[in-house]
């Protein structure tokens, strides 16, 4: 695995973790009253669980749960995007300030190729 692949993979996992944590925090604070413990657990676990639980609830309660889950998911997605952008920005700054003296691999070979062509 290349270092760039590992960095990208780490960034994706960080974004996923932040998104999941944000979803769970937001959904737990906005669950409608009257949910069974099973529906609460399913909704707290994931948006898929919330939508599946909402399908088995009375119309008004199900709609409230879907609305809360969608808002929590959007909040989690937005937070993950912000965190990922900050991490990518910091990585770019580190690369620009710490690796500016490193030449690209193709640059080192060009003078030798030009001498051969002459």
N, C-alpha and C positions, 0 to 999 in steps of 0.2 A: 504494500500500500504506500502510495506517495504521501509526502507531508501535506500537500494541498488537499488530498482526499480526506485525510484525517482531520484537518482543520475544518473543512466543509461539514463533515460528519458531526464533529463536536458542536459546531454552530447550530446545526439542525436539531440535535438532541437538546441543546440548551433552550432553543426556541420552543420545542415541544414541551419540555418540562415547565417552562414559564407559562405557556398557554394552558396547560392542564391545571396547574396550581391556581391560575387566575380564574379559570372556569369554575373550579370547585369552590373557591372562595366566594365568587359572585352568586353562584346558584344556591349555595347554602344560606345566603342572606336574603334571597328573594323567592324562596319556595312558597307557594300558596298554602294557606292553612287547610287542613282537612285531608291531607295526603296520608295514605297508609305508610307504615314503616318500610314496606317493600318498595313502594313507589318513591319514597324519599331516598332510599339507598340507591335505587337504579338511577334516579335523576342526578344524584350527587356524584355518581361514578363517571358518567359521560353523557353527551348530548344524545347519543343513540339510545341509552337507557331511559333518558327523559322522554324521548319521543315514543318509545315502546310503552312506557308507563302511561303516557298521556292518552294513547289509543284505547286504553282500558278504563278510562275515567269518564265520569259524566261530562257532557259538552263544555260547560263553563269552566269547570275545574281543569279539564284537559287543555283548553285553550290558554288558561292562565299559566299552566306548567310549560306549554310549548313556548309561549312568549318569554317567560323567565329563562328558559334554556337557550333560546335564540340570543337573547341579550347577553347572557353569560358567555356563550360561545363567541359572539362578536367581540366582546371585551377581551377574552383570552387570546383571540386571534390578533387583535390590535396590539396587545401588550407583547406578544411573541414577536411581532413584526418590529416593534420599537427596539426591543432588546437585541434582536438579530442585527438590526441596522447599526446600533451602537457598537456591538462587538465587531462587525465588519469595518466600521469606521476606525475603531481603535487598532485593529489589525493592519489596516492600510497606513495609519500613522506610524506604527512600529516598523513596518516594512520600509516606508519612505525614509525614516530617520536612521534606522539601524543597518539597512542593507543597500544603501545608495552606492557604495563602492563596489559591489559585486556586479560583474559583467554578465550579460546573458550568455548562454552556452554558445550560440552561433557567432558572437562577436569575436571570440578568441580564435576561431578557425578562419575567419575571413582573410587576415594578412597572409597566411600560408597558402590559401587558395589563389590569391591575387598574384603571388610570386610565381606560382606554378603556371599561371595563364600567360605571363609575360615572356 
